[in-house]
Amino acid sequence: MASMDYIKLDQFLKQMQAVSTGGQAKMMIQDGEVSVNGEVETRRGRKLVKGDRVSLDGQVWTVDLAALE
């Protein structure tokens, strides 16, 4: 099976159980509460690739696409 090249930011937050719904992810992203690689990201469709660092509420995750398959 081919591996994914990226995951969208809102999907990643759901996978990490940082949010319970896509709607919650959308609101938190639009409100500027989520950072990617140290910069506020307001696009929920932002494509994350391996090694990207996502932070929310003091928690930081490093994207590992292999672990998400």
PQR file with spaces between the fields and no chain letter, atoms N, CA, C, O and H, PARSE charges and radii, in Angstrom:
ATOM       1  N    MET     1       0.840   -1.183    0.000 -0.4000 1.5000
ATOM       2  CA   MET     1       0.000    0.000    0.000 -0.0000 2.0000
ATOM       3  C    MET     1       0.882    1.242    0.000  0.5500 1.7000
ATOM       4  O    MET     1       1.860    1.316    0.744 -0.5500 1.4000
ATOM       5  N    ALA     2       0.535    2.214   -0.834 -0.4000 1.5000
ATOM       6  CA   ALA     2       1.338    3.431   -0.935 -0.0000 2.0000
ATOM       7  C    ALA     2       1.197    4.267    0.333  0.5500 1.7000
ATOM       8  O    ALA     2       0.109    4.377    0.897 -0.5500 1.4000
ATOM       9  H    ALA     2      -0.260    2.154   -1.438  0.4000 1.0000
ATOM      10  N    SER     3       2.285    4.843    0.765 -0.4000 1.5000
ATOM      11  CA   SER     3       2.213    5.665    1.973 -0.0000 2.0000
ATOM      12  C    SER     3       1.718    7.059    1.611  0.5500 1.7000
ATOM      13  O    SER     3       1.867    7.517    0.478 -0.5500 1.4000
ATOM      14  H    SER     3       3.170    4.754    0.307  0.4000 1.0000
ATOM      15  N    MET     4       1.136    7.711    2.585 -0.4000 1.5000
ATOM      16  CA   MET     4       0.642    9.068    2.378 -0.0000 2.0000
ATOM      17  C    MET     4       1.829   10.022    2.340  0.5500 1.7000
ATOM      18  O    MET     4       2.829    9.824    3.031 -0.5500 1.4000
ATOM      19  H    MET     4       1.015    7.339    3.505  0.4000 1.0000
ATOM      20  N    ASP     5       1.699   11.067    1.514 -0.4000 1.5000
ATOM      21  CA   ASP     5       2.740   12.092    1.454 -0.0000 2.0000
ATOM      22  C    ASP     5       2.470   13.191    2.466  0.5500 1.7000
ATOM      23  O    ASP     5       3.389   13.895    2.885 -0.5500 1.4000
ATOM      24  H    ASP     5       0.887   11.228    0.953  0.4000 1.0000
ATOM      25  N    TYR     6       1.198   13.341    2.864 -0.4000 1.5000
ATOM      26  CA   TYR     6       0.833   14.417    3.780 -0.0000 2.0000
ATOM      27  C    TYR     6      -0.470   14.063    4.490  0.5500 1.7000
ATOM      28  O    TYR     6      -1.154   13.106    4.127 -0.5500 1.4000
ATOM      29  H    TYR     6       0.452   12.769    2.524  0.4000 1.0000
ATOM      30  N    ILE     7      -0.797   14.852    5.507 -0.4000 1.5000
ATOM      31  CA   ILE     7      -2.092   14.761    6.172 -0.0000 2.0000
ATOM      32  C    ILE     7      -2.541   16.199    6.399  0.5500 1.7000
ATOM      33  O    ILE     7      -1.722   17.071    6.688 -0.5500 1.4000
ATOM      34  H    ILE     7      -0.241   15.630    5.803  0.4000 1.0000
ATOM      35  N    LYS     8      -3.833   16.444    6.269 -0.4000 1.5000
ATOM      36  CA   LYS     8      -4.336   17.796    6.476 -0.0000 2.0000
ATOM      37  C    LYS     8      -4.365   18.104    7.976  0.5500 1.7000
ATOM      38  O    LYS     8      -4.552   17.220    8.812 -0.5500 1.4000
ATOM      39  H    LYS     8      -4.498   15.736    6.034  0.4000 1.0000
ATOM      40  N    LEU     9      -4.173   19.378    8.280 -0.4000 1.5000
ATOM      41  CA   LEU     9      -4.054   19.817    9.670 -0.0000 2.0000
ATOM      42  C    LEU     9      -5.251   19.408   10.518  0.5500 1.7000
ATOM      43  O    LEU     9      -5.076   18.909   11.630 -0.5500 1.4000
ATOM      44  H    LEU     9      -4.021   20.096    7.601  0.4000 1.0000
ATOM      45  N    ASP    10      -6.473   19.613   10.007 -0.4000 1.5000
ATOM      46  CA   ASP    10      -7.642   19.265   10.817 -0.0000 2.0000
ATOM      47  C    ASP    10      -7.722   17.763   11.071  0.5500 1.7000
ATOM      48  O    ASP    10      -8.117   17.330   12.153 -0.5500 1.4000
ATOM      49  H    ASP    10      -6.616   20.018    9.104  0.4000 1.0000
ATOM      50  N    GLN    11      -7.346   16.971   10.067 -0.4000 1.5000
ATOM      51  CA   GLN    11      -7.351   15.509   10.231 -0.0000 2.0000
ATOM      52  C    GLN    11      -6.284   15.083   11.242  0.5500 1.7000
ATOM      53  O    GLN    11      -6.501   14.174   12.043 -0.5500 1.4000
ATOM      54  H    GLN    11      -7.025   17.323    9.188  0.4000 1.0000
ATOM      55  N    PHE    12      -5.140   15.747   11.192 -0.4000 1.5000
ATOM      56  CA   PHE    12      -4.059   15.415   12.119 -0.0000 2.0000
ATOM      57  C    PHE    12      -4.486   15.669   13.563  0.5500 1.7000
ATOM      58  O    PHE    12      -4.212   14.854   14.444 -0.5500 1.4000
ATOM      59  H    PHE    12      -4.964   16.485   10.541  0.4000 1.0000
ATOM      60  N    LEU    13      -5.152   16.794   13.807 -0.4000 1.5000
ATOM      61  CA   LEU    13      -5.596   17.114   15.169 -0.0000 2.0000
ATOM      62  C    LEU    13      -6.590   16.072   15.672  0.5500 1.7000
ATOM      63  O    LEU    13      -6.591   15.731   16.855 -0.5500 1.4000
ATOM      64  H    LEU    13      -5.375   17.456   13.091  0.4000 1.0000
ATOM      65  N    LYS    14      -7.432   15.570   14.782 -0.4000 1.5000
ATOM      66  CA   LYS    14      -8.377   14.517   15.188 -0.0000 2.0000
ATOM      67  C    LYS    14      -7.626   13.222   15.475  0.5500 1.7000
ATOM      68  O    LYS    14      -7.921   12.545   16.460 -0.5500 1.4000
ATOM      69  H    LYS    14      -7.432   15.847   13.821  0.4000 1.0000
ATOM      70  N    GLN    15      -6.662   12.868   14.633 -0.4000 1.5000
ATOM      71  CA   GLN    15      -5.866   11.648   14.835 -0.0000 2.0000
ATOM      72  C    GLN    15      -5.133   11.677   16.175  0.5500 1.7000
ATOM      73  O    GLN    15      -5.018   10.655   16.852 -0.5500 1.4000
ATOM      74  H    GLN    15      -6.422   13.418   13.833  0.4000 1.0000
ATOM      75  N    MET    16      -4.641   12.855   16.550 -0.4000 1.5000
ATOM      76  CA   MET    16      -3.886   13.006   17.794 -0.0000 2.0000
ATOM      77  C    MET    16      -4.823   13.148   18.998  0.5500 1.7000
ATOM      78  O    MET    16      -4.369   13.275   20.136 -0.5500 1.4000
ATOM      79  H    MET    16      -4.735   13.686   16.001  0.4000 1.0000
ATOM      80  N    GLN    17      -6.132   13.124   18.734 -0.4000 1.5000
ATOM      81  CA   GLN    17      -7.156   13.283   19.769 -0.0000 2.0000
ATOM      82  C    GLN    17      -7.023   14.614   20.493  0.5500 1.7000
ATOM      83  O    GLN    17      -7.381   14.730   21.665 -0.5500 1.4000
ATOM      84  H    GLN    17      -6.500   13.021   17.810  0.4000 1.0000
ATOM      85  N    ALA    18      -6.507   15.618   19.791 -0.4000 1.5000
ATOM      86  CA   ALA    18      -6.423   16.973   20.335 -0.0000 2.0000
ATOM      87  C    ALA    18      -7.794   17.635   20.280  0.5500 1.7000
ATOM      88  O    ALA    18      -8.096   18.527   21.072 -0.5500 1.4000
ATOM      89  H    ALA    18      -6.216   15.524   18.839  0.4000 1.0000
ATOM      90  N    VAL    19      -8.618   17.191   19.338 -0.4000 1.5000
ATOM      91  CA   VAL    19      -9.993   17.664   19.196 -0.0000 2.0000
ATOM      92  C    VAL    19     -10.872   16.452   18.987  0.5500 1.7000
ATOM      93  O    VAL    19     -10.400   15.391   18.579 -0.5500 1.4000
ATOM      94  H    VAL    19      -8.373   16.466   18.694  0.4000 1.0000
ATOM      95  N    SER    20     -12.160   16.615   19.270 -0.4000 1.5000
ATOM      96  CA   SER    20     -13.059   15.475   19.118 -0.0000 2.0000
ATOM      97  C    SER    20     -13.806   15.491   17.791  0.5500 1.7000
ATOM      98  O    SER    20     -14.288   14.453   17.337 -0.5500 1.4000
ATOM      99  H    SER    20     -12.543   17.477   19.602  0.4000 1.0000
ATOM     100  N    THR    21     -13.906   16.673   17.161 -0.4000 1.5000
ATOM     101  CA   THR    21     -14.634   16.761   15.894 -0.0000 2.0000
ATOM     102  C    THR    21     -13.893   17.654   14.913  0.5500 1.7000
ATOM     103  O    THR    21     -13.056   18.473   15.291 -0.5500 1.4000
ATOM     104  H    THR    21     -13.514   17.516   17.529  0.4000 1.0000
ATOM     105  N    GLY    22     -14.226   17.470   13.644 -0.4000 1.5000
ATOM     106  CA   GLY    22     -13.652   18.329   12.615 -0.0000 2.0000
ATOM     107  C    GLY    22     -14.074   19.780   12.813  0.5500 1.7000
ATOM     108  O    GLY    22     -13.299   20.698   12.546 -0.5500 1.4000
ATOM     109  H    GLY    22     -14.906   16.805   13.337  0.4000 1.0000
ATOM     110  N    GLY    23     -15.308   19.986   13.282 -0.4000 1.5000
ATOM     111  CA   GLY    23     -15.795   21.335   13.528 -0.0000 2.0000
ATOM     112  C    GLY    23     -14.999   22.040   14.616  0.5500 1.7000
ATOM     113  O    GLY    23     -14.693   23.228   14.515 -0.5500 1.4000
ATOM     114  H    GLY    23     -15.938   19.240   13.499  0.4000 1.0000
ATOM     115  N    GLN    24     -14.672   21.286   15.654 -0.4000 1.5000
ATOM     116  CA   GLN    24     -13.856   21.852   16.744 -0.0000 2.0000
ATOM     117  C    GLN    24     -12.475   22.211   16.210  0.5500 1.7000
ATOM     118  O    GLN    24     -11.938   23.270   16.534 -0.5500 1.4000
ATOM     119  H    GLN    24     -14.921   20.321   15.736  0.4000 1.0000
ATOM     120  N    ALA    25     -11.898   21.330   15.391 -0.4000 1.5000
ATOM     121  CA   ALA    25     -10.584   21.605   14.797 -0.0000 2.0000
ATOM     122  C    ALA    25     -10.652   22.878   13.954  0.5500 1.7000
ATOM     123  O    ALA    25      -9.772   23.735   14.035 -0.5500 1.4000
ATOM     124  H    ALA    25     -12.334   20.470   15.128  0.4000 1.0000
ATOM     125  N    LYS    26     -11.705   22.989   13.147 -0.4000 1.5000
ATOM     126  CA   LYS    26     -11.863   24.159   12.281 -0.0000 2.0000
ATOM     127  C    LYS    26     -11.878   25.444   13.092  0.5500 1.7000
ATOM     128  O    LYS    26     -11.199   26.409   12.744 -0.5500 1.4000
ATOM     129  H    LYS    26     -12.420   22.293   13.081  0.4000 1.0000
ATOM     130  N    MET    27     -12.658   25.460   14.183 -0.4000 1.5000
ATOM     131  CA   MET    27     -12.761   26.660   15.008 -0.0000 2.0000
ATOM     132  C    MET    27     -11.427   27.014   15.656  0.5500 1.7000
ATOM     133  O    MET    27     -11.035   28.181   15.668 -0.5500 1.4000
ATOM     134  H    MET    27     -13.210   24.676   14.466  0.4000 1.0000
ATOM     135  N    MET    28     -10.729   26.021   16.192 -0.4000 1.5000
ATOM     136  CA   MET    28      -9.455   26.293   16.863 -0.0000 2.0000
ATOM     137  C    MET    28      -8.417   26.799   15.872  0.5500 1.7000
ATOM     138  O    MET    28      -7.629   27.689   16.192 -0.5500 1.4000
ATOM     139  H    MET    28     -11.048   25.073   16.182  0.4000 1.0000
ATOM     140  N    ILE    29      -8.415   26.232   14.669 -0.4000 1.5000
ATOM     141  CA   ILE    29      -7.466   26.658   13.634 -0.0000 2.0000
ATOM     142  C    ILE    29      -7.802   28.081   13.188  0.5500 1.7000
ATOM     143  O    ILE    29      -6.915   28.929   13.096 -0.5500 1.4000
ATOM     144  H    ILE    29      -9.054   25.509   14.408  0.4000 1.0000
ATOM     145  N    GLN    30      -9.078   28.340   12.913 -0.4000 1.5000
ATOM     146  CA   GLN    30      -9.479   29.675   12.459 -0.0000 2.0000
ATOM     147  C    GLN    30      -9.238   30.734   13.526  0.5500 1.7000
ATOM     148  O    GLN    30      -8.971   31.891   13.199 -0.5500 1.4000
ATOM     149  H    GLN    30      -9.798   27.651   12.988  0.4000 1.0000
ATOM     150  N    ASP    31      -9.330   30.353   14.795 -0.4000 1.5000
ATOM     151  CA   ASP    31      -9.106   31.299   15.888 -0.0000 2.0000
ATOM     152  C    ASP    31      -7.621   31.529   16.180  0.5500 1.7000
ATOM     153  O    ASP    31      -7.277   32.274   17.097 -0.5500 1.4000
ATOM     154  H    ASP    31      -9.546   29.413   15.060  0.4000 1.0000
ATOM     155  N    GLY    32      -6.741   30.889   15.400 -0.4000 1.5000
ATOM     156  CA   GLY    32      -5.310   31.115   15.557 -0.0000 2.0000
ATOM     157  C    GLY    32      -4.684   30.400   16.743  0.5500 1.7000
ATOM     158  O    GLY    32      -3.640   30.819   17.243 -0.5500 1.4000
ATOM     159  H    GLY    32      -7.020   30.284   14.655  0.4000 1.0000
ATOM     160  N    GLU    33      -5.320   29.318   17.197 -0.4000 1.5000
ATOM     161  CA   GLU    33      -4.814   28.593   18.370 -0.0000 2.0000
ATOM     162  C    GLU    33      -3.790   27.520   18.011  0.5500 1.7000
ATOM     163  O    GLU    33      -3.146   26.959   18.897 -0.5500 1.4000
ATOM     164  H    GLU    33      -6.168   28.978   16.791  0.4000 1.0000
ATOM     165  N    VAL    34      -3.634   27.228   16.715 -0.4000 1.5000
ATOM     166  CA   VAL    34      -2.756   26.142   16.276 -0.0000 2.0000
ATOM     167  C    VAL    34      -1.545   26.723   15.540  0.5500 1.7000
ATOM     168  O    VAL    34      -1.680   27.604   14.692 -0.5500 1.4000
ATOM     169  H    VAL    34      -4.158   27.683   15.994  0.4000 1.0000
ATOM     170  N    SER    35      -0.363   26.210   15.883 -0.4000 1.5000
ATOM     171  CA   SER    35       0.858   26.627   15.190 -0.0000 2.0000
ATOM     172  C    SER    35       1.480   25.433   14.486  0.5500 1.7000
ATOM     173  O    SER    35       1.422   24.306   14.978 -0.5500 1.4000
ATOM     174  H    SER    35      -0.253   25.494   16.573  0.4000 1.0000
ATOM     175  N    VAL    36       2.072   25.691   13.334 -0.4000 1.5000
ATOM     176  CA   VAL    36       2.819   24.673   12.596 -0.0000 2.0000
ATOM     177  C    VAL    36       4.227   25.226   12.406  0.5500 1.7000
ATOM     178  O    VAL    36       4.418   26.305   11.845 -0.5500 1.4000
ATOM     179  H    VAL    36       2.119   26.607   12.935  0.4000 1.0000
ATOM     180  N    ASN    37       5.204   24.467   12.884 -0.4000 1.5000
ATOM     181  CA   ASN    37       6.611   24.878   12.790 -0.0000 2.0000
ATOM     182  C    ASN    37       6.829   26.279   13.366  0.5500 1.7000
ATOM     183  O    ASN    37       7.600   27.073   12.826 -0.5500 1.4000
ATOM     184  H    ASN    37       5.049   23.590   13.340  0.4000 1.0000
ATOM     185  N    GLY    38       6.135   26.569   14.475 -0.4000 1.5000
ATOM     186  CA   GLY    38       6.350   27.822   15.173 -0.0000 2.0000
ATOM     187  C    GLY    38       5.560   29.010   14.661  0.5500 1.7000
ATOM     188  O    GLY    38       5.672   30.106   15.210 -0.5500 1.4000
ATOM     189  H    GLY    38       5.509   25.924   14.914  0.4000 1.0000
ATOM     190  N    GLU    39       4.751   28.813   13.604 -0.4000 1.5000
ATOM     191  CA   GLU    39       3.976   29.915   13.063 -0.0000 2.0000
ATOM     192  C    GLU    39       2.493   29.590   13.118  0.5500 1.7000
ATOM     193  O    GLU    39       2.088   28.462   12.835 -0.5500 1.4000
ATOM     194  H    GLU    39       4.659   27.923   13.158  0.4000 1.0000
ATOM     195  N    VAL    40       1.681   30.581   13.485 -0.4000 1.5000
ATOM     196  CA   VAL    40       0.233   30.373   13.557 -0.0000 2.0000
ATOM     197  C    VAL    40      -0.277   29.972   12.177  0.5500 1.7000
ATOM     198  O    VAL    40       0.070   30.591   11.171 -0.5500 1.4000
ATOM     199  H    VAL    40       2.011   31.497   13.715  0.4000 1.0000
ATOM     200  N    GLU    41      -1.103   28.928   12.143 -0.4000 1.5000
ATOM     201  CA   GLU    41      -1.663   28.424   10.882 -0.0000 2.0000
ATOM     202  C    GLU    41      -3.182   28.506   10.962  0.5500 1.7000
ATOM     203  O    GLU    41      -3.790   27.931   11.864 -0.5500 1.4000
ATOM     204  H    GLU    41      -1.385   28.425   12.960  0.4000 1.0000
ATOM     205  N    THR    42      -3.794   29.217   10.025 -0.4000 1.5000
ATOM     206  CA   THR    42      -5.252   29.390   10.048 -0.0000 2.0000
ATOM     207  C    THR    42      -5.952   28.626    8.925  0.5500 1.7000
ATOM     208  O    THR    42      -7.161   28.767    8.740 -0.5500 1.4000
ATOM     209  H    THR    42      -3.300   29.685    9.292  0.4000 1.0000
ATOM     210  N    ARG    43      -5.200   27.821    8.178 -0.4000 1.5000
ATOM     211  CA   ARG    43      -5.812   27.011    7.115 -0.0000 2.0000
ATOM     212  C    ARG    43      -5.955   25.575    7.611  0.5500 1.7000
ATOM     213  O    ARG    43      -4.961   24.898    7.873 -0.5500 1.4000
ATOM     214  H    ARG    43      -4.218   27.707    8.328  0.4000 1.0000
ATOM     215  N    ARG    44      -7.198   25.118    7.737 -0.4000 1.5000
ATOM     216  CA   ARG    44      -7.389   23.758    8.247 -0.0000 2.0000
ATOM     217  C    ARG    44      -6.928   22.715    7.241  0.5500 1.7000
ATOM     218  O    ARG    44      -6.640   21.581    7.622 -0.5500 1.4000
ATOM     219  H    ARG    44      -8.005   25.668    7.524  0.4000 1.0000
ATOM     220  N    GLY    45      -6.853   23.073    5.972 -0.4000 1.5000
ATOM     221  CA   GLY    45      -6.406   22.140    4.939 -0.0000 2.0000
ATOM     222  C    GLY    45      -4.905   22.154    4.730  0.5500 1.7000
ATOM     223  O    GLY    45      -4.403   21.526    3.797 -0.5500 1.4000
ATOM     224  H    GLY    45      -7.087   23.995    5.662  0.4000 1.0000
ATOM     225  N    ARG    46      -4.180   22.864    5.588 -0.4000 1.5000
ATOM     226  CA   ARG    46      -2.713   22.917    5.491 -0.0000 2.0000
ATOM     227  C    ARG    46      -2.168   21.499    5.430  0.5500 1.7000
ATOM     228  O    ARG    46      -2.478   20.672    6.288 -0.5500 1.4000
ATOM     229  H    ARG    46      -4.587   23.374    6.345  0.4000 1.0000
ATOM     230  N    LYS    47      -1.359   21.219    4.424 -0.4000 1.5000
ATOM     231  CA   LYS    47      -0.795   19.882    4.269 -0.0000 2.0000
ATOM     232  C    LYS    47       0.442   19.740    5.141  0.5500 1.7000
ATOM     233  O    LYS    47       1.419   20.472    4.980 -0.5500 1.4000
ATOM     234  H    LYS    47      -1.107   21.891    3.727  0.4000 1.0000
ATOM     235  N    LEU    48       0.387   18.795    6.060 -0.4000 1.5000
ATOM     236  CA   LEU    48       1.515   18.530    6.940 -0.0000 2.0000
ATOM     237  C    LEU    48       2.329   17.384    6.371  0.5500 1.7000
ATOM     238  O    LEU    48       1.774   16.402    5.879 -0.5500 1.4000
ATOM     239  H    LEU    48      -0.406   18.201    6.191  0.4000 1.0000
ATOM     240  N    VAL    49       3.635   17.511    6.439 -0.4000 1.5000
ATOM     241  CA   VAL    49       4.516   16.445    5.974 -0.0000 2.0000
ATOM     242  C    VAL    49       5.369   15.964    7.141  0.5500 1.7000
ATOM     243  O    VAL    49       5.435   16.603    8.190 -0.5500 1.4000
ATOM     244  H    VAL    49       4.085   18.309    6.839  0.4000 1.0000
ATOM     245  N    LYS    50       6.015   14.828    6.934 -0.4000 1.5000
ATOM     246  CA   LYS    50       6.838   14.239    8.001 -0.0000 2.0000
ATOM     247  C    LYS    50       7.816   15.263    8.563  0.5500 1.7000
ATOM     248  O    LYS    50       8.513   15.957    7.822 -0.5500 1.4000
ATOM     249  H    LYS    50       5.961   14.309    6.081  0.4000 1.0000
ATOM     250  N    GLY    51       7.851   15.339    9.886 -0.4000 1.5000
ATOM     251  CA   GLY    51       8.780   16.250   10.551 -0.0000 2.0000
ATOM     252  C    GLY    51       8.182   17.590   10.931  0.5500 1.7000
ATOM     253  O    GLY    51       8.767   18.319   11.732 -0.5500 1.4000
ATOM     254  H    GLY    51       7.285   14.776   10.488  0.4000 1.0000
ATOM     255  N    ASP    52       7.006   17.936   10.362 -0.4000 1.5000
ATOM     256  CA   ASP    52       6.352   19.181   10.766 -0.0000 2.0000
ATOM     257  C    ASP    52       6.005   19.093   12.239  0.5500 1.7000
ATOM     258  O    ASP    52       5.678   18.021   12.750 -0.5500 1.4000
ATOM     259  H    ASP    52       6.531   17.343    9.711  0.4000 1.0000
ATOM     260  N    ARG    53       6.079   20.237   12.924 -0.4000 1.5000
ATOM     261  CA   ARG    53       5.752   20.283   14.356 -0.0000 2.0000
ATOM     262  C    ARG    53       4.478   21.093   14.539  0.5500 1.7000
ATOM     263  O    ARG    53       4.399   22.254   14.138 -0.5500 1.4000
ATOM     264  H    ARG    53       6.345   21.108   12.510  0.4000 1.0000
ATOM     265  N    VAL    54       3.486   20.463   15.150 -0.4000 1.5000
ATOM     266  CA   VAL    54       2.185   21.093   15.378 -0.0000 2.0000
ATOM     267  C    VAL    54       2.028   21.340   16.870  0.5500 1.7000
ATOM     268  O    VAL    54       2.264   20.442   17.678 -0.5500 1.4000
ATOM     269  H    VAL    54       3.550   19.520   15.476  0.4000 1.0000
ATOM     270  N    SER    55       1.630   22.555   17.238 -0.4000 1.5000
ATOM     271  CA   SER    55       1.419   22.834   18.655 -0.0000 2.0000
ATOM     272  C    SER    55       0.036   23.426   18.897  0.5500 1.7000
ATOM     273  O    SER    55      -0.488   24.203   18.098 -0.5500 1.4000
ATOM     274  H    SER    55       1.439   23.285   16.582  0.4000 1.0000
ATOM     275  N    LEU    56      -0.535   23.028   20.036 -0.4000 1.5000
ATOM     276  CA   LEU    56      -1.860   23.482   20.456 -0.0000 2.0000
ATOM     277  C    LEU    56      -1.933   23.355   21.970  0.5500 1.7000
ATOM     278  O    LEU    56      -1.643   22.298   22.530 -0.5500 1.4000
ATOM     279  H    LEU    56      -0.110   22.397   20.685  0.4000 1.0000
ATOM     280  N    ASP    57      -2.322   24.444   22.626 -0.4000 1.5000
ATOM     281  CA   ASP    57      -2.491   24.421   24.088 -0.0000 2.0000
ATOM     282  C    ASP    57      -1.268   23.871   24.833  0.5500 1.7000
ATOM     283  O    ASP    57      -1.413   23.122   25.799 -0.5500 1.4000
ATOM     284  H    ASP    57      -2.558   25.303   22.171  0.4000 1.0000
ATOM     285  N    GLY    58      -0.085   24.238   24.389 -0.4000 1.5000
ATOM     286  CA   GLY    58       1.122   23.810   25.085 -0.0000 2.0000
ATOM     287  C    GLY    58       1.601   22.415   24.736  0.5500 1.7000
ATOM     288  O    GLY    58       2.661   21.991   25.195 -0.5500 1.4000
ATOM     289  H    GLY    58       0.033   24.847   23.605  0.4000 1.0000
ATOM     290  N    GLN    59       0.833   21.695   23.928 -0.4000 1.5000
ATOM     291  CA   GLN    59       1.271   20.362   23.493 -0.0000 2.0000
ATOM     292  C    GLN    59       1.905   20.489   22.116  0.5500 1.7000
ATOM     293  O    GLN    59       1.472   21.298   21.295 -0.5500 1.4000
ATOM     294  H    GLN    59      -0.029   22.039   23.554  0.4000 1.0000
ATOM     295  N    VAL    60       2.929   19.689   21.871 -0.4000 1.5000
ATOM     296  CA   VAL    60       3.602   19.709   20.575 -0.0000 2.0000
ATOM     297  C    VAL    60       3.684   18.290   20.046  0.5500 1.7000
ATOM     298  O    VAL    60       4.078   17.368   20.761 -0.5500 1.4000
ATOM     299  H    VAL    60       3.281   19.033   22.538  0.4000 1.0000
ATOM     300  N    TRP    61       3.306   18.124   18.779 -0.4000 1.5000
ATOM     301  CA   TRP    61       3.408   16.825   18.117 -0.0000 2.0000
ATOM     302  C    TRP    61       4.301   16.977   16.895  0.5500 1.7000
ATOM     303  O    TRP    61       4.241   17.991   16.200 -0.5500 1.4000
ATOM     304  H    TRP    61       2.986   18.873   18.198  0.4000 1.0000
ATOM     305  N    THR    62       5.119   15.982   16.637 -0.4000 1.5000
ATOM     306  CA   THR    62       5.903   15.941   15.405 -0.0000 2.0000
ATOM     307  C    THR    62       5.209   14.965   14.473  0.5500 1.7000
ATOM     308  O    THR    62       4.937   13.823   14.843 -0.5500 1.4000
ATOM     309  H    THR    62       5.168   15.158   17.202  0.4000 1.0000
ATOM     310  N    VAL    63       4.926   15.422   13.263 -0.4000 1.5000
ATOM     311  CA   VAL    63       4.191   14.590   12.301 -0.0000 2.0000
ATOM     312  C    VAL    63       5.034   13.398   11.894  0.5500 1.7000
ATOM     313  O    VAL    63       6.177   13.541   11.460 -0.5500 1.4000
ATOM     314  H    VAL    63       5.147   16.349   12.962  0.4000 1.0000
ATOM     315  N    ASP    64       4.447   12.217   12.041 -0.4000 1.5000
ATOM     316  CA   ASP    64       5.068   10.962   11.607 -0.0000 2.0000
ATOM     317  C    ASP    64       4.009   10.203   10.814  0.5500 1.7000
ATOM     318  O    ASP    64       3.187    9.482   11.378 -0.5500 1.4000
ATOM     319  H    ASP    64       3.518   12.101   12.393  0.4000 1.0000
ATOM     320  N    LEU    65       4.048   10.382    9.489 -0.4000 1.5000
ATOM     321  CA   LEU    65       2.998    9.808    8.645 -0.0000 2.0000
ATOM     322  C    LEU    65       2.939    8.296    8.721  0.5500 1.7000
ATOM     323  O    LEU    65       1.864    7.707    8.602 -0.5500 1.4000
ATOM     324  H    LEU    65       4.716   10.968    9.031  0.4000 1.0000
ATOM     325  N    ALA    66       4.079    7.668    8.918 -0.4000 1.5000
ATOM     326  CA   ALA    66       4.089    6.193    8.984 -0.0000 2.0000
ATOM     327  C    ALA    66       3.272    5.699   10.164  0.5500 1.7000
ATOM     328  O    ALA    66       2.630    4.652   10.082 -0.5500 1.4000
ATOM     329  H    ALA    66       4.951    8.146    9.015  0.4000 1.0000
ATOM     330  N    ALA    67       3.291    6.441   11.256 -0.4000 1.5000
ATOM     331  CA   ALA    67       2.557    6.026   12.458 -0.0000 2.0000
ATOM     332  C    ALA    67       1.051    6.219   12.305  0.5500 1.7000
ATOM     333  O    ALA    67       0.273    5.666   13.083 -0.5500 1.4000
ATOM     334  H    ALA    67       3.813    7.291   11.322  0.4000 1.0000
ATOM     335  N    LEU    68       0.637    6.995   11.312 -0.4000 1.5000
ATOM     336  CA   LEU    68      -0.776    7.305   11.138 -0.0000 2.0000
ATOM     337  C    LEU    68      -1.478    6.344   10.180  0.5500 1.7000
ATOM     338  O    LEU    68      -2.707    6.343   10.104 -0.5500 1.4000
ATOM     339  H    LEU    68       1.269    7.444   10.680  0.4000 1.0000
ATOM     340  N    GLU    69      -0.721    5.533    9.453 -0.4000 1.5000
ATOM     341  CA   GLU    69      -1.336    4.653    8.447 -0.0000 2.0000
ATOM     342  C    GLU    69      -2.085    3.503    9.069  0.5500 1.7000
ATOM     343  O    GLU    69      -2.654    2.678    8.355 -0.5500 1.4000
ATOM     344  H    GLU    69       0.277    5.535    9.516  0.4000 1.0000
